[in-house]
Amino acid sequence: MSRIKGQKRISIGSGAVESAVKQIDRRVKISGAQWSAQNVPKVLAQRCAYLNGCFSV
């Protein structure tokens, strides 16, 4: 489902969000990985900042 705002088509469905959550879940649960519940939000915040162009390596 999408909506047109101005000249842009904006998705209002939850499919993209659900897909992103599944990808994150798979990456957190990869074999051999040792994640602390305290570290996951920090890593996610860094990843989001990187994807939004607010963080560079």
N, CA, C and O atoms as CSV, one atom per row, in Angstrom:
chain,resi,resn,atom,element,x,y,z
A,1,MET,N,N,0.846,-1.162,0.000
A,1,MET,CA,C,0.000,0.000,0.000
A,1,MET,C,C,0.898,1.233,0.000
A,1,MET,O,O,1.926,1.265,0.677
A,2,SER,N,N,0.510,2.221,-0.747
A,2,SER,CA,C,1.314,3.442,-0.777
A,2,SER,C,C,0.421,4.656,-0.887
A,2,SER,O,O,-0.763,4.554,-1.209
A,3,ARG,N,N,0.996,5.782,-0.619
A,3,ARG,CA,C,0.283,7.049,-0.654
A,3,ARG,C,C,1.154,8.039,-1.401
A,3,ARG,O,O,2.377,8.021,-1.264
A,4,ILE,N,N,0.542,8.888,-2.179
A,4,ILE,CA,C,1.302,9.886,-2.931
A,4,ILE,C,C,1.259,11.202,-2.161
A,4,ILE,O,O,0.186,11.711,-1.836
A,5,LYS,N,N,2.434,11.739,-1.877
A,5,LYS,CA,C,2.556,13.019,-1.180
A,5,LYS,C,C,3.417,13.908,-2.056
A,5,LYS,O,O,4.614,13.665,-2.210
A,6,GLY,N,N,2.818,14.924,-2.622
A,6,GLY,CA,C,3.544,15.760,-3.567
A,6,GLY,C,C,3.870,14.929,-4.792
A,6,GLY,O,O,2.967,14.373,-5.416
A,7,GLN,N,N,5.126,14.835,-5.144
A,7,GLN,CA,C,5.563,14.027,-6.280
A,7,GLN,C,C,6.152,12.688,-5.841
A,7,GLN,O,O,6.589,11.900,-6.681
A,8,LYS,N,N,6.168,12.423,-4.532
A,8,LYS,CA,C,6.788,11.207,-4.025
A,8,LYS,C,C,5.735,10.186,-3.623
A,8,LYS,O,O,4.678,10.534,-3.096
A,9,ARG,N,N,6.039,8.932,-3.878
A,9,ARG,CA,C,5.183,7.832,-3.439
A,9,ARG,C,C,5.777,7.300,-2.135
A,9,ARG,O,O,6.940,6.901,-2.091
A,10,ILE,N,N,4.970,7.300,-1.081
A,10,ILE,CA,C,5.432,6.907,0.239
A,10,ILE,C,C,4.713,5.624,0.655
A,10,ILE,O,O,3.485,5.549,0.613
A,11,SER,N,N,5.485,4.626,1.054
A,11,SER,CA,C,4.911,3.370,1.503
A,11,SER,C,C,4.313,3.551,2.889
A,11,SER,O,O,4.959,4.097,3.783
A,12,ILE,N,N,3.082,3.095,3.069
A,12,ILE,CA,C,2.465,3.163,4.389
A,12,ILE,C,C,2.189,1.765,4.933
A,12,ILE,O,O,1.531,1.614,5.962
A,13,GLY,N,N,2.692,0.750,4.243
A,13,GLY,CA,C,2.549,-0.628,4.705
A,13,GLY,C,C,3.625,-0.968,5.715
A,13,GLY,O,O,4.604,-0.236,5.864
A,14,SER,N,N,3.443,-2.073,6.403
A,14,SER,CA,C,4.415,-2.467,7.426
A,14,SER,C,C,5.403,-3.502,6.902
A,14,SER,O,O,6.257,-3.961,7.660
A,15,GLY,N,N,5.316,-3.879,5.646
A,15,GLY,CA,C,6.188,-4.907,5.090
A,15,GLY,C,C,7.658,-4.578,5.191
A,15,GLY,O,O,8.456,-5.443,5.551
A,16,ALA,N,N,8.040,-3.351,4.883
A,16,ALA,CA,C,9.449,-2.952,4.944
A,16,ALA,C,C,9.969,-2.996,6.373
A,16,ALA,O,O,11.100,-3.417,6.617
A,17,VAL,N,N,9.151,-2.564,7.306
A,17,VAL,CA,C,9.557,-2.574,8.720
A,17,VAL,C,C,9.701,-4.010,9.208
A,17,VAL,O,O,10.674,-4.343,9.884
A,18,GLU,N,N,8.737,-4.860,8.868
A,18,GLU,CA,C,8.801,-6.256,9.290
A,18,GLU,C,C,10.031,-6.945,8.707
A,18,GLU,O,O,10.675,-7.742,9.389
A,19,SER,N,N,10.359,-6.648,7.467
A,19,SER,CA,C,11.534,-7.217,6.833
A,19,SER,C,C,12.812,-6.779,7.553
A,19,SER,O,O,13.705,-7.594,7.784
A,20,ALA,N,N,12.899,-5.515,7.902
A,20,ALA,CA,C,14.080,-5.001,8.606
A,20,ALA,C,C,14.232,-5.661,9.968
A,20,ALA,O,O,15.344,-5.992,10.377
A,21,VAL,N,N,13.123,-5.853,10.671
A,21,VAL,CA,C,13.169,-6.496,11.986
A,21,VAL,C,C,13.656,-7.939,11.857
A,21,VAL,O,O,14.442,-8.405,12.682
A,22,LYS,N,N,13.192,-8.646,10.826
A,22,LYS,CA,C,13.628,-10.033,10.611
A,22,LYS,C,C,15.123,-10.091,10.301
A,22,LYS,O,O,15.817,-10.989,10.776
A,23,GLN,N,N,15.626,-9.138,9.506
A,23,GLN,CA,C,17.056,-9.109,9.193
A,23,GLN,C,C,17.882,-8.869,10.448
A,23,GLN,O,O,18.894,-9.536,10.661
A,24,ILE,N,N,17.463,-7.936,11.268
A,24,ILE,CA,C,18.181,-7.645,12.509
A,24,ILE,C,C,18.168,-8.861,13.419
A,24,ILE,O,O,19.183,-9.207,14.022
A,25,ASP,N,N,17.009,-9.510,13.515
A,25,ASP,CA,C,16.882,-10.703,14.352
A,25,ASP,C,C,17.836,-11.799,13.901
A,25,ASP,O,O,18.474,-12.447,14.730
A,26,ARG,N,N,17.939,-12.011,12.590
A,26,ARG,CA,C,18.845,-13.038,12.059
A,26,ARG,C,C,20.303,-12.698,12.356
A,26,ARG,O,O,21.087,-13.582,12.703
A,27,ARG,N,N,20.666,-11.439,12.223
A,27,ARG,CA,C,22.057,-11.037,12.460
A,27,ARG,C,C,22.438,-11.156,13.925
A,27,ARG,O,O,23.572,-11.512,14.248
A,28,VAL,N,N,21.500,-10.860,14.810
A,28,VAL,CA,C,21.781,-10.958,16.238
A,28,VAL,C,C,21.952,-12.418,16.645
A,28,VAL,O,O,22.696,-12.726,17.577
A,29,LYS,N,N,21.259,-13.317,15.942
A,29,LYS,CA,C,21.270,-14.731,16.314
A,29,LYS,C,C,22.234,-15.587,15.494
A,29,LYS,O,O,22.104,-16.811,15.493
A,30,ILE,N,N,23.198,-14.979,14.795
A,30,ILE,CA,C,24.122,-15.786,13.999
A,30,ILE,C,C,24.939,-16.691,14.910
A,30,ILE,O,O,25.231,-16.344,16.054
A,31,SER,N,N,25.304,-17.859,14.384
A,31,SER,CA,C,26.034,-18.820,15.213
A,31,SER,C,C,27.407,-18.264,15.578
A,31,SER,O,O,28.081,-17.637,14.760
A,32,GLY,N,N,27.795,-18.504,16.794
A,32,GLY,CA,C,29.097,-18.056,17.279
A,32,GLY,C,C,29.092,-16.641,17.844
A,32,GLY,O,O,30.055,-16.227,18.489
A,33,ALA,N,N,28.022,-15.902,17.608
A,33,ALA,CA,C,27.957,-14.528,18.117
A,33,ALA,C,C,27.589,-14.543,19.594
A,33,ALA,O,O,26.764,-15.346,20.028
A,34,GLN,N,N,28.194,-13.670,20.345
A,34,GLN,CA,C,27.886,-13.554,21.764
A,34,GLN,C,C,27.429,-12.126,22.027
A,34,GLN,O,O,28.240,-11.201,22.086
A,35,TRP,N,N,26.139,-11.963,22.181
A,35,TRP,CA,C,25.544,-10.647,22.365
A,35,TRP,C,C,25.065,-10.484,23.794
A,35,TRP,O,O,24.422,-11.372,24.353
A,36,SER,N,N,25.374,-9.383,24.356
A,36,SER,CA,C,24.813,-9.011,25.651
A,36,SER,C,C,23.559,-8.185,25.369
A,36,SER,O,O,23.543,-7.367,24.449
A,37,ALA,N,N,22.532,-8.398,26.147
A,37,ALA,CA,C,21.283,-7.645,25.948
A,37,ALA,C,C,21.528,-6.134,26.044
A,37,ALA,O,O,20.788,-5.350,25.450
A,38,GLN,N,N,22.545,-5.730,26.779
A,38,GLN,CA,C,22.855,-4.306,26.917
A,38,GLN,C,C,23.520,-3.746,25.666
A,38,GLN,O,O,23.406,-2.552,25.391
A,39,ASN,N,N,24.217,-4.594,24.900
A,39,ASN,CA,C,24.963,-4.113,23.740
A,39,ASN,C,C,24.131,-4.002,22.465
A,39,ASN,O,O,24.456,-3.204,21.586
A,40,VAL,N,N,23.073,-4.785,22.354
A,40,VAL,CA,C,22.281,-4.788,21.116
A,40,VAL,C,C,21.722,-3.398,20.796
A,40,VAL,O,O,21.866,-2.953,19.657
A,41,PRO,N,N,21.092,-2.691,21.741
A,41,PRO,CA,C,20.583,-1.354,21.404
A,41,PRO,C,C,21.677,-0.381,20.961
A,41,PRO,O,O,21.440,0.474,20.108
A,42,LYS,N,N,22.875,-0.509,21.540
A,42,LYS,CA,C,23.981,0.370,21.158
A,42,LYS,C,C,24.410,0.115,19.713
A,42,LYS,O,O,24.650,1.051,18.952
A,43,VAL,N,N,24.502,-1.166,19.348
A,43,VAL,CA,C,24.891,-1.519,17.987
A,43,VAL,C,C,23.809,-1.075,17.005
A,43,VAL,O,O,24.122,-0.555,15.933
A,44,LEU,N,N,22.553,-1.273,17.358
A,44,LEU,CA,C,21.456,-0.845,16.487
A,44,LEU,C,C,21.445,0.673,16.297
A,44,LEU,O,O,21.189,1.160,15.196
A,45,ALA,N,N,21.720,1.412,17.357
A,45,ALA,CA,C,21.762,2.875,17.257
A,45,ALA,C,C,22.878,3.312,16.311
A,45,ALA,O,O,22.688,4.226,15.508
A,46,GLN,N,N,24.043,2.662,16.401
A,46,GLN,CA,C,25.148,2.992,15.507
A,46,GLN,C,C,24.800,2.645,14.061
A,46,GLN,O,O,25.104,3.407,13.144
A,47,ARG,N,N,24.164,1.499,13.862
A,47,ARG,CA,C,23.784,1.072,12.510
A,47,ARG,C,C,22.769,2.044,11.910
A,47,ARG,O,O,22.888,2.415,10.743
A,48,CYS,N,N,21.782,2.456,12.688
A,48,CYS,CA,C,20.784,3.415,12.203
A,48,CYS,C,C,21.430,4.754,11.860
A,48,CYS,O,O,21.104,5.361,10.840
A,49,ALA,N,N,22.341,5.211,12.707
A,49,ALA,CA,C,23.036,6.472,12.449
A,49,ALA,C,C,23.843,6.373,11.159
A,49,ALA,O,O,23.855,7.308,10.358
A,50,TYR,N,N,24.512,5.249,10.957
A,50,TYR,CA,C,25.289,5.045,9.731
A,50,TYR,C,C,24.391,5.070,8.496
A,50,TYR,O,O,24.703,5.736,7.509
A,51,LEU,N,N,23.271,4.339,8.554
A,51,LEU,CA,C,22.356,4.284,7.404
A,51,LEU,C,C,21.701,5.637,7.114
A,51,LEU,O,O,21.354,5.925,5.968
A,52,ASN,N,N,21.531,6.467,8.149
A,52,ASN,CA,C,20.925,7.790,7.959
A,52,ASN,C,C,21.944,8.856,7.611
A,52,ASN,O,O,21.588,10.023,7.445
A,53,GLY,N,N,23.222,8.468,7.498
A,53,GLY,CA,C,24.256,9.427,7.112
A,53,GLY,C,C,24.739,10.304,8.247
A,53,GLY,O,O,25.377,11.331,8.013
A,54,CYS,N,N,24.440,9.909,9.480
A,54,CYS,CA,C,24.846,10.705,10.651
A,54,CYS,C,C,26.093,10.152,11.315
A,54,CYS,O,O,26.545,10.695,12.323
A,55,PHE,N,N,26.652,9.095,10.779
A,55,PHE,CA,C,27.788,8.414,11.397
A,55,PHE,C,C,28.684,7.905,10.283
A,55,PHE,O,O,28.201,7.309,9.321
A,56,SER,N,N,29.968,8.130,10.403
A,56,SER,CA,C,30.886,7.640,9.365
A,56,SER,C,C,32.011,6.848,10.020
A,56,SER,O,O,32.379,7.080,11.172
A,57,VAL,N,N,32.534,5.924,9.263
A,57,VAL,CA,C,33.641,5.102,9.773
A,57,VAL,C,C,34.922,5.446,9.093
A,57,VAL,O,O,35.959,4.856,9.394
